[in-house]
Amino acid sequence: MLSIRLDADALAAFDRVAVGRGGRSAMVRQMIERTLQECDQRPLIDRPEGASRNRVSLRFTDVEIAVIEVRAAQRSTDRAGWIKALVRRHLALKSRVDDGLLAELAPIRMQLLRIGRNLNQAMKAANASMLETGDKQIEPELRRIADMRMEISEQVTAVGDAMRGDVSYWTVPD
């Protein structure tokens, strides 16, 4: 079995052409056969082992679809992605965060790391200045920088944990 997705305009145009050639199925079959004949002399490439070949079809009520759409939007993914993540989590195959959430968290983590590096540079410069001049008046500022560094470090860890897997989201009571 083969299925494809076409927008309504493309499907209507295809139907107009296919009507005189035996219909959709016959036309698609002819196109595939023609393509295979044209590619007869080319080397064949096997499908990668890790590629997913299995498909499951599910039917939901309008209310269930509405809930799934809201939940998927909350996770920055589409319905299919949300359902796949839910099933994989319950099968314990993957506990990764959704790609949409990863895309949102990655720049935040990078920015936090940059801020941490800037604080480290400020701390080194202040320490060097204090050693040269012997001025102890900047010690309160050094403590504030150290506190900020600790806070940034905690936030980097928290975002990293979220990126590695928000497993608690997928926990559903039995």
MDTraj code that builds the backbone (N, CA, C; nanometers):
import mdtraj as md
import numpy as np

residues = "MET LEU SER ILE ARG LEU ASP ALA ASP ALA LEU ALA ALA PHE ASP ARG VAL ALA VAL GLY ARG GLY GLY ARG SER ALA MET VAL ARG GLN MET ILE GLU ARG THR LEU GLN GLU CYS ASP GLN ARG PRO LEU ILE ASP ARG PRO GLU GLY ALA SER ARG ASN ARG VAL SER LEU ARG PHE THR ASP VAL GLU ILE ALA VAL ILE GLU VAL ARG ALA ALA GLN ARG SER THR ASP ARG ALA GLY TRP ILE LYS ALA LEU VAL ARG ARG HIS LEU ALA LEU LYS SER ARG VAL ASP ASP GLY LEU LEU ALA GLU LEU ALA PRO ILE ARG MET GLN LEU LEU ARG ILE GLY ARG ASN LEU ASN GLN ALA MET LYS ALA ALA ASN ALA SER MET LEU GLU THR GLY ASP LYS GLN ILE GLU PRO GLU LEU ARG ARG ILE ALA ASP MET ARG MET GLU ILE SER GLU GLN VAL THR ALA VAL GLY ASP ALA MET ARG GLY ASP VAL SER TYR TRP THR VAL PRO ASP".split()
xyz = np.array([
    [0.0836, -0.1180, 0.0000],
    [0.0000, 0.0000, 0.0000],
    [0.0877, 0.1238, 0.0000],
    [0.0418, 0.2250, -0.0653],
    [0.1134, 0.3510, -0.0756],
    [0.0135, 0.4629, -0.0511],
    [0.0522, 0.5587, 0.0288],
    [-0.0358, 0.6748, 0.0472],
    [0.0483, 0.8009, 0.0357],
    [-0.0126, 0.9062, -0.0171],
    [0.0556, 1.0347, -0.0309],
    [-0.0394, 1.1439, 0.0144],
    [0.0162, 1.2593, 0.0432],
    [-0.0641, 1.3745, 0.0816],
    [-0.0502, 1.4812, -0.0269],
    [-0.1617, 1.5285, -0.0735],
    [-0.1654, 1.6356, -0.1724],
    [-0.2616, 1.7421, -0.1243],
    [-0.2324, 1.8677, -0.1585],
    [-0.3307, 1.9701, -0.1251],
    [-0.4494, 1.9564, -0.2201],
    [-0.5589, 2.0189, -0.1867],
    [-0.6845, 2.0017, -0.2598],
    [-0.6723, 2.0413, -0.4062],
    [-0.5993, 2.1491, -0.4354],
    [-0.5850, 2.1941, -0.5742],
    [-0.5067, 2.0932, -0.6578],
    [-0.3974, 2.0426, -0.6014],
    [-0.3166, 1.9446, -0.6749],
    [-0.3959, 1.8160, -0.6974],
    [-0.4717, 1.7743, -0.5973],
    [-0.5519, 1.6532, -0.6114],
    [-0.6602, 1.6713, -0.7184],
    [-0.7233, 1.7888, -0.7213],
    [-0.8266, 1.8152, -0.8227],
    [-0.7655, 1.8135, -0.9628],
    [-0.6471, 1.8731, -0.9783],
    [-0.5799, 1.8729, -1.1085],
    [-0.5409, 1.7311, -1.1482],
    [-0.4911, 1.6533, -1.0528],
    [-0.4537, 1.5143, -1.0801],
    [-0.5766, 1.4337, -1.1221],
    [-0.6866, 1.4549, -1.0537],
    [-0.8116, 1.3844, -1.0885],
    [-0.8560, 1.4160, -1.2307],
    [-0.8420, 1.5430, -1.2730],
    [-0.8820, 1.5811, -1.4086],
    [-0.7984, 1.5073, -1.5129],
    [-0.6705, 1.4889, -1.4849],
    [-0.5834, 1.4167, -1.5779],
    [-0.6108, 1.2662, -1.5699],
    [-0.6312, 1.2146, -1.4483],
    [-0.6457, 1.0703, -1.4278],
    [-0.7786, 1.0155, -1.4767],
    [-0.8791, 1.1006, -1.4888],
    [-1.0120, 1.0537, -1.5267],
    [-1.0103, 0.9808, -1.6611],
    [-0.9313, 1.0271, -1.7549],
    [-0.9251, 0.9635, -1.8866],
    [-0.8219, 0.8537, -1.8965],
    [-0.7543, 0.8246, -1.7855],
    [-0.6485, 0.7236, -1.7887],
    [-0.6729, 0.6105, -1.6893],
    [-0.7969, 0.5889, -1.6540],
    [-0.8301, 0.4765, -1.5661],
    [-0.8441, 0.5146, -1.4201],
    [-0.8327, 0.6410, -1.3853],
    [-0.8481, 0.6859, -1.2469],
    [-0.7153, 0.7043, -1.1757],
    [-0.7261, 0.7471, -1.0519],
    [-0.6069, 0.7765, -0.9698],
    [-0.5138, 0.6569, -0.9584],
    [-0.5685, 0.5451, -0.9145],
    [-0.4870, 0.4269, -0.8870],
    [-0.4116, 0.3813, -1.0118],
    [-0.4816, 0.3752, -1.1240],
    [-0.4176, 0.3302, -1.2484],
    [-0.3074, 0.4274, -1.2891],
    [-0.3335, 0.5571, -1.2752],
    [-0.2337, 0.6559, -1.3167],
    [-0.1099, 0.6505, -1.2273],
    [-0.1307, 0.6375, -1.0979],
    [-0.0165, 0.6276, -1.0055],
    [0.0630, 0.5012, -1.0363],
    [-0.0054, 0.3890, -1.0610],
    [0.0613, 0.2634, -1.0950],
    [0.1450, 0.2801, -1.2218],
    [0.0887, 0.3457, -1.3241],
    [0.1613, 0.3691, -1.4496],
    [0.2842, 0.4571, -1.4259],
    [0.2685, 0.5596, -1.3442],
    [0.3821, 0.6486, -1.3151],
    [0.4939, 0.5721, -1.2444],
    [0.4582, 0.4866, -1.1509],
    [0.5590, 0.4077, -1.0778],
    [0.6281, 0.3105, -1.1725],
    [0.5518, 0.2412, -1.2548],
    [0.6103, 0.1463, -1.3498],
    [0.7042, 0.2175, -1.4461],
    [0.6643, 0.3338, -1.4959],
    [0.7485, 0.4111, -1.5878],
    [0.8783, 0.4539, -1.5183],
    [0.8679, 0.4989, -1.3954],
    [0.9862, 0.5405, -1.3198],
    [1.0804, 0.4236, -1.2979],
    [1.0267, 0.3078, -1.2642],
    [1.1106, 0.1896, -1.2428],
    [1.1817, 0.1471, -1.3716],
    [1.1134, 0.1578, -1.4857],
    [1.1759, 0.1244, -1.6139],
    [1.2889, 0.2220, -1.6456],
    [1.2677, 0.3493, -1.6167],
    [1.3704, 0.4506, -1.6424],
    [1.4920, 0.4314, -1.5525],
    [1.4700, 0.3799, -1.4327],
    [1.5775, 0.3628, -1.3349],
    [1.6347, 0.2214, -1.3367],
    [1.6010, 0.1421, -1.4372],
    [1.6384, 0.0012, -1.4415],
    [1.7895, -0.0197, -1.4327],
    [1.8681, 0.0669, -1.4925],
    [2.0126, 0.0501, -1.4956],
    [2.0832, 0.1128, -1.3749],
    [2.0104, 0.1844, -1.2933],
    [2.0711, 0.2496, -1.1769],
    [2.0791, 0.1528, -1.0599],
    [2.1821, 0.1716, -0.9730],
    [2.1933, 0.0820, -0.8566],
    [2.0795, 0.1083, -0.7576],
    [2.0326, 0.0019, -0.6939],
    [1.9269, 0.0132, -0.5948],
    [1.9884, 0.0339, -0.4570],
    [1.9245, 0.1151, -0.3790],
    [1.9721, 0.1434, -0.2436],
    [1.8684, 0.0894, -0.1465],
    [1.9124, 0.0035, -0.0544],
    [1.8204, -0.0524, 0.0442],
    [1.7816, 0.0536, 0.1459],
    [1.6627, 0.0380, 0.1994],
    [1.6138, 0.1275, 0.3040],
    [1.7011, 0.1078, 0.4283],
    [1.7389, 0.2163, 0.4967],
    [1.8191, 0.2013, 0.6184],
    [1.7450, 0.1186, 0.7233],
    [1.8218, 0.0420, 0.8008],
    [1.7623, -0.0461, 0.9005],
    [1.6827, 0.0292, 1.0058],
    [1.7294, 0.1482, 1.0415],
    [1.6623, 0.2221, 1.1481],
    [1.5355, 0.2921, 1.1031],
    [1.5067, 0.2919, 0.9741],
    [1.3900, 0.3644, 0.9240],
    [1.2612, 0.2946, 0.9656],
    [1.1664, 0.3743, 1.0001],
    [1.0375, 0.3222, 1.0435],
    [0.9565, 0.2774, 0.9231],
    [0.9061, 0.1551, 0.9279],
    [0.8269, 0.1010, 0.8172],
    [0.6831, 0.0744, 0.8583],
    [0.6562, 0.0792, 0.9845],
    [0.5245, 0.0412, 1.0337],
    [0.4382, 0.1641, 1.0567],
    [0.3107, 0.1475, 1.0287],
    [0.2165, 0.2569, 1.0428],
    [0.0960, 0.2056, 1.1200],
    [0.0440, 0.2905, 1.2057],
    [-0.0764, 0.2597, 1.2811],
    [-0.1773, 0.3695, 1.2516],
    [-0.2992, 0.3290, 1.2307],
    [-0.4054, 0.4260, 1.2060],
    [-0.4974, 0.4290, 1.3273],
    [-0.5238, 0.5480, 1.3769],
    [-0.6099, 0.5642, 1.4935],
    [-0.7263, 0.6563, 1.4591],
    [-0.8379, 0.6327, 1.5228],
    [-0.9544, 0.7190, 1.5041],
    [-0.9884, 0.7821, 1.6391],
    [-1.0071, 0.9148, 1.6377],
    [-1.0405, 0.9880, 1.7585],
    [-1.1675, 1.0677, 1.7374],
    [-1.2357, 1.0958, 1.8471],
    [-1.3528, 1.1826, 1.8395],
    [-1.3054, 1.3259, 1.8223],
    [-1.3970, 1.4144, 1.7875],
    [-1.3618, 1.5557, 1.7708],
    [-1.3075, 1.6147, 1.9008],
    [-1.3651, 1.5752, 2.0122],
    [-1.3193, 1.6254, 2.1415],
    [-1.1774, 1.5768, 2.1696],
    [-1.1517, 1.4488, 2.1430],
    [-1.0175, 1.3939, 2.1654],
    [-0.9148, 1.4645, 2.0762],
    [-0.9503, 1.4882, 1.9514],
    [-0.8592, 1.5590, 1.8604],
    [-0.8314, 1.6996, 1.9117],
    [-0.9341, 1.7660, 1.9619],
    [-0.9153, 1.9016, 2.0155],
    [-0.8175, 1.9001, 2.1325],
    [-0.8319, 1.8025, 2.2211],
    [-0.7411, 1.7916, 2.3357],
    [-0.5996, 1.7608, 2.2879],
    [-0.5867, 1.6686, 2.1936],
    [-0.4544, 1.6328, 2.1404],
    [-0.3887, 1.7550, 2.0754],
    [-0.4652, 1.8328, 2.0014],
    [-0.4098, 1.9527, 1.9368],
    [-0.3592, 2.0531, 2.0408],
    [-0.4356, 2.0709, 2.1488],
    [-0.3929, 2.1635, 2.2544],
    [-0.2655, 2.1127, 2.3201],
    [-0.2647, 1.9836, 2.3540],
    [-0.1460, 1.9260, 2.4185],
    [-0.0241, 1.9326, 2.3265],
    [-0.0439, 1.9050, 2.1993],
    [0.0670, 1.9100, 2.1033],
    [0.1184, 2.0527, 2.0913],
    [0.0285, 2.1492, 2.0858],
    [0.0708, 2.2894, 2.0758],
    [0.1491, 2.3315, 2.1999],
    [0.1089, 2.2817, 2.3163],
    [0.1819, 2.3126, 2.4393],
    [0.3243, 2.2600, 2.4341],
    [0.3450, 2.1517, 2.3616],
    [0.4779, 2.0911, 2.3490],
    [0.5496, 2.1338, 2.2212],
    [0.4919, 2.2302, 2.1489],
    [0.5508, 2.2824, 2.0249],
    [0.5720, 2.1722, 1.9214],
    [0.4727, 2.0888, 1.9054],
    [0.4805, 1.9819, 1.8067],
    [0.3441, 1.9668, 1.7401],
    [0.3338, 1.8756, 1.6472],
    [0.2046, 1.8508, 1.5834],
    [0.1385, 1.7301, 1.6492],
    [0.0159, 1.6989, 1.6055],
    [-0.0585, 1.5883, 1.6676],
    [0.0165, 1.4571, 1.6563],
    [0.0654, 1.4265, 1.5364],
    [0.1341, 1.2987, 1.5152],
    [0.2598, 1.2897, 1.6022],
    [0.3350, 1.3973, 1.6099],
    [0.4561, 1.3976, 1.6921],
    [0.4257, 1.3766, 1.8392],
    [0.3178, 1.4393, 1.8852],
    [0.2783, 1.4246, 2.0250],
    [0.2359, 1.2812, 2.0543],
    [0.1573, 1.2234, 1.9651],
    [0.1113, 1.0853, 1.9847],
    [0.2292, 0.9885, 1.9802],
    [0.3230, 1.0087, 1.8854],
    [0.4415, 0.9213, 1.8784],
    [0.5225, 0.9304, 2.0064],
    [0.5434, 1.0523, 2.0563],
    [0.6208, 1.0692, 2.1789],
    [0.5520, 1.0013, 2.2967],
    [0.4204, 1.0128, 2.3033],
    [0.3451, 0.9498, 2.4117],
    [0.3597, 0.7976, 2.4070],
    [0.3423, 0.7404, 2.2898],
    [0.3534, 0.5949, 2.2753],
    [0.4952, 0.5489, 2.3058],
    [0.5938, 0.6173, 2.2509],
    [0.7337, 0.5773, 2.2750],
    [0.7696, 0.5867, 2.4232],
    [0.7180, 0.6879, 2.4903],
    [0.7460, 0.7019, 2.6329],
    [0.6868, 0.5849, 2.7104],
    [0.5631, 0.5466, 2.6758],
    [0.5003, 0.4362, 2.7469],
    [0.5624, 0.3019, 2.7112],
    [0.6242, 0.2927, 2.5963],
    [0.6978, 0.1719, 2.5605],
    [0.8392, 0.1749, 2.6172],
    [0.8758, 0.2879, 2.6760],
    [1.0085, 0.3099, 2.7356],
    [1.1180, 0.3014, 2.6304],
    [1.0872, 0.3400, 2.5073],
    [1.1886, 0.3382, 2.4024],
    [1.2655, 0.4681, 2.3961],
    [1.1963, 0.5772, 2.4221],
    [1.2614, 0.7077, 2.4178],
    [1.2004, 0.7940, 2.5261],
    [1.2837, 0.8751, 2.5859],
    [1.2300, 0.9722, 2.6805],
    [1.2779, 1.1114, 2.6436],
    [1.3127, 1.1274, 2.5183],
    [1.3589, 1.2575, 2.4703],
    [1.2470, 1.3601, 2.4730],
    [1.2879, 1.4828, 2.4791],
    [1.1939, 1.5932, 2.4692],
    [1.1568, 1.6103, 2.3225],
    [1.0386, 1.6624, 2.2971],
    [0.9949, 1.6881, 2.1604],
    [1.0915, 1.7825, 2.0902],
    [1.1066, 1.7641, 1.9598],
    [1.1973, 1.8484, 1.8826],
    [1.1611, 1.9957, 1.8927],
    [1.0333, 2.0270, 1.8969],
    [0.9908, 2.1665, 1.9079],
    [1.0402, 2.2290, 2.0369],
    [1.0283, 2.1549, 2.1450],
    [1.0747, 2.2047, 2.2739],
    [1.2266, 2.2137, 2.2748],
    [1.2943, 2.1173, 2.2136],
    [1.4403, 2.1241, 2.2034],
    [1.4832, 2.2499, 2.1296],
    [1.4133, 2.2815, 2.0211],
    [1.4461, 2.3997, 1.9418],
    [1.4272, 2.5270, 2.0234],
    [1.3326, 2.5267, 2.1152],
    [1.3112, 2.6433, 2.2002],
    [1.4142, 2.6508, 2.3126],
    [1.4523, 2.5368, 2.3674],
    [1.5426, 2.5358, 2.4820],
    [1.6891, 2.5550, 2.4436],
    [1.7290, 2.5067, 2.3274],
    [1.8706, 2.5136, 2.2882],
    [1.9238, 2.6572, 2.2865],
    [1.8557, 2.7536, 2.2240],
    [1.9089, 2.8903, 2.2260],
    [1.9118, 2.9509, 2.3663],
    [1.8159, 2.9126, 2.4504],
    [1.8154, 2.9636, 2.5883],
    [1.9383, 2.9132, 2.6616],
    [1.9674, 2.7847, 2.6448],
    [2.0853, 2.7266, 2.7111],
    [2.2141, 2.7913, 2.6601],
    [2.2205, 2.8126, 2.5288],
    [2.3408, 2.8772, 2.4716],
    [2.3593, 3.0179, 2.5289],
    [2.2504, 3.0931, 2.5420],
    [2.2588, 3.2286, 2.5951],
    [2.3021, 3.2257, 2.7415],
    [2.2490, 3.1325, 2.8180],
    [2.2910, 3.1191, 2.9577],
    [2.4398, 3.0862, 2.9673],
    [2.4873, 2.9987, 2.8787],
    [2.6306, 2.9658, 2.8788],
    [2.7152, 3.0887, 2.8460],
    [2.6681, 3.1700, 2.7499],
    [2.7408, 3.2939, 2.7161],
    [2.7456, 3.3885, 2.8356],
    [2.6330, 3.4032, 2.9031],
    [2.6291, 3.4900, 3.0210],
    [2.7261, 3.4378, 3.1262],
    [2.7288, 3.3064, 3.1467],
    [2.8223, 3.2473, 3.2426],
    [2.9671, 3.2757, 3.2065],
    [3.0002, 3.2662, 3.0764],
    [3.1372, 3.2975, 3.0336],
    [3.1698, 3.4449, 3.0578],
    [3.0737, 3.5316, 3.0294],
    [3.0964, 3.6752, 3.0530],
    [3.1178, 3.7035, 3.2013],
    [3.0423, 3.6375, 3.2876],
    [3.0608, 3.6547, 3.4309],
    [3.1978, 3.6035, 3.4745],
    [3.2419, 3.4924, 3.4169],
    [3.3761, 3.4411, 3.4484],
    [3.4829, 3.5423, 3.4093],
    [3.4693, 3.6016, 3.2918],
    [3.5662, 3.7020, 3.2473],
    [3.5645, 3.8238, 3.3390],
    [3.4445, 3.8660, 3.3801],
    [3.4345, 3.9817, 3.4709],
    [3.5006, 3.9488, 3.6043],
    [3.4804, 3.8268, 3.6517],
    [3.5400, 3.7845, 3.7788],
    [3.6929, 3.7822, 3.7693],
    [3.7455, 3.7296, 3.6588],
    [3.8913, 3.7254, 3.6406],
    [3.9488, 3.8662, 3.6338],
    [3.8821, 3.9529, 3.5597],
    [3.9310, 4.0914, 3.5474],
    [3.9271, 4.1622, 3.6827],
    [3.8202, 4.1425, 3.7589],
    [3.8096, 4.2070, 3.8902],
    [3.9151, 4.1530, 3.9856],
    [3.9383, 4.0214, 3.9822],
    [4.0428, 3.9623, 4.0681],
    [4.1806, 4.0159, 4.0317],
    [4.2078, 4.0243, 3.9026],
    [4.3372, 4.0761, 3.8582],
    [4.3539, 4.2206, 3.9020],
    [4.2515, 4.2988, 3.8892],
    [4.2563, 4.4395, 3.9302],
    [4.2780, 4.4501, 4.0802],
    [4.2113, 4.3666, 4.1584],
    [4.2250, 4.3704, 4.3036],
    [4.3659, 4.3311, 4.3451],
    [4.4249, 4.2323, 4.2742],
    [4.5615, 4.1900, 4.3076],
    [4.6621, 4.3001, 4.2753],
    [4.6422, 4.3696, 4.1641],
    [4.7354, 4.4756, 4.1244],
    [4.7278, 4.5955, 4.2174],
    [4.6067, 4.6387, 4.2472],
    [4.5893, 4.7623, 4.3243],
    [4.5773, 4.7367, 4.4737],
    [4.5451, 4.6154, 4.5121],
    [4.5261, 4.5854, 4.6536],
    [4.3973, 4.6456, 4.7081],
    [4.3103, 4.6909, 4.6199],
    [4.1844, 4.7548, 4.6582],
    [4.0825, 4.6485, 4.6982],
    [4.0410, 4.6499, 4.8235],
    [3.9450, 4.5510, 4.8748],
    [3.8003, 4.5995, 4.8621],
    [3.7798, 4.7170, 4.8062],
    [3.6446, 4.7723, 4.7967],
    [3.5566, 4.6971, 4.6959],
    [3.6174, 4.6208, 4.6067],
    [3.5354, 4.5500, 4.5065],
    [3.4943, 4.4103, 4.5517],
    [3.5330, 4.3743, 4.6741],
    [3.4949, 4.2416, 4.7244],
    [3.3435, 4.2184, 4.7234],
    [3.2601, 4.3152, 4.7637],
    [3.1144, 4.2916, 4.7558],
    [3.0680, 4.2649, 4.6116],
    [3.1312, 4.3329, 4.5159],
    [3.0962, 4.3104, 4.3753],
    [3.1386, 4.1701, 4.3311],
    [3.2538, 4.1253, 4.3797],
    [3.2991, 3.9900, 4.3468],
    [3.2021, 3.8859, 4.4023],
    [3.1498, 3.9092, 4.5230],
    [3.0517, 3.8164, 4.5805],
    [2.9239, 3.8153, 4.4961],
    [2.8805, 3.9329, 4.4503],
    [2.7610, 3.9393, 4.3658],
    [2.7835, 3.8640, 4.2349],
    [2.9022, 3.8802, 4.1758],
    [2.9329, 3.8077, 4.0515],
    [2.9343, 3.6577, 4.0773],
    [2.9932, 3.6169, 4.1901],
    [2.9977, 3.4743, 4.2246],
    [2.8562, 3.4191, 4.2433],
    [2.7701, 3.4961, 4.3083],
    [2.6305, 3.4530, 4.3260],
    [2.5604, 3.4403, 4.1906],
    [2.5844, 3.5364, 4.1018],
    [2.5234, 3.5301, 3.9684],
    [2.5743, 3.4086, 3.8924],
    [2.7046, 3.3797, 3.9059],
    [2.7604, 3.2621, 3.8391],
    [2.6931, 3.1338, 3.8874],
    [2.6692, 3.1252, 4.0186],
    [2.6024, 3.0067, 4.0738],
    [2.4593, 2.9957, 4.0205],
    [2.3891, 3.1083, 4.0168],
    [2.2513, 3.1070, 3.9661],
    [2.2473, 3.0662, 3.8192],
    [2.3383, 3.1210, 3.7393],
    [2.3443, 3.0857, 3.5969],
    [2.3775, 2.9380, 3.5816],
    [2.4698, 2.8877, 3.6611],
    [2.5067, 2.7462, 3.6550],
    [2.3867, 2.6575, 3.6868],
    [2.3082, 2.6951, 3.7871],
    [2.1885, 2.6180, 3.8217],
    [2.0869, 2.6196, 3.7077],
    [2.0724, 2.7354, 3.6431],
    [1.9772, 2.7464, 3.5327],
    [2.0235, 2.6653, 3.4112],
    [2.1534, 2.6665, 3.3843],
    [2.2067, 2.5854, 3.2732],
    [2.1789, 2.4379, 3.2998],
    [2.1990, 2.3952, 3.4231],
    [2.1716, 2.2568, 3.4603],
    [2.0232, 2.2236, 3.4438],
    [1.9373, 2.3148, 3.4870],
    [1.7925, 2.2915, 3.4770],
    [1.7479, 2.2820, 3.3308],
    [1.7976, 2.3720, 3.2471],
    [1.7603, 2.3671, 3.1051],
    [1.8174, 2.2407, 3.0412],
    [1.9399, 2.2040, 3.0768],
    [2.0001, 2.0804, 3.0245],
    [1.9185, 1.9579, 3.0635],
    [1.8724, 1.9552, 3.1894],
    [1.7873, 1.8439, 3.2336],
    [1.6590, 1.8388, 3.1512],
    [1.6008, 1.9542, 3.1260],
    [1.4778, 1.9590, 3.0463],
    [1.5035, 1.9114, 2.9043],
    [1.6199, 1.9453, 2.8508],
    [1.6526, 1.9027, 2.7140],
    [1.6765, 1.7523, 2.7066],
    [1.7295, 1.6947, 2.8132],
    [1.7553, 1.5503, 2.8117],
    [1.6286, 1.4678, 2.8273],
    [1.5276, 1.5244, 2.8814],
    [1.4040, 1.4480, 2.8885],
    [1.3127, 1.4893, 3.0004],
    [1.1994, 1.5414, 2.9644],
    [1.0973, 1.5764, 3.0608],
    [1.0040, 1.4577, 3.0734],
    [1.0517, 1.3545, 3.1369],
    [0.9807, 1.2279, 3.1453],
    [0.8534, 1.2407, 3.2285],
    [0.8542, 1.3267, 3.3266],
    [0.7368, 1.3366, 3.4138],
    [0.6127, 1.3824, 3.3371],
    [0.6305, 1.4564, 3.2304],
    [0.5162, 1.5021, 3.1507],
    [0.4358, 1.3844, 3.0976],
    [0.5051, 1.2772, 3.0611],
    [0.4393, 1.1651, 2.9946],
    [0.3847, 1.0619, 3.0922],
    [0.4054, 1.0806, 3.2211],
    [0.3574, 0.9845, 3.3187],
    [0.2054, 0.9945, 3.3308],
    [0.1392, 0.8834, 3.3075],
    [-0.0067, 0.8770, 3.3145],
    [-0.0433, 0.7681, 3.4142],
    [-0.1348, 0.7978, 3.5068],
    [-0.1731, 0.6928, 3.6028],
    [-0.2394, 0.5762, 3.5316],
    [-0.2132, 0.4562, 3.5818],
    [-0.2733, 0.3352, 3.5227],
    [-0.4191, 0.3222, 3.5576],
])
top = md.Topology()
chain = top.add_chain()
for i, resn in enumerate(residues, 1):
    res = top.add_residue(resn, chain, resSeq=i)
    for name in ("N", "CA", "C"):
        top.add_atom(name, md.element.get_by_symbol(name[0]), res)
traj = md.Trajectory(xyz[None], top)
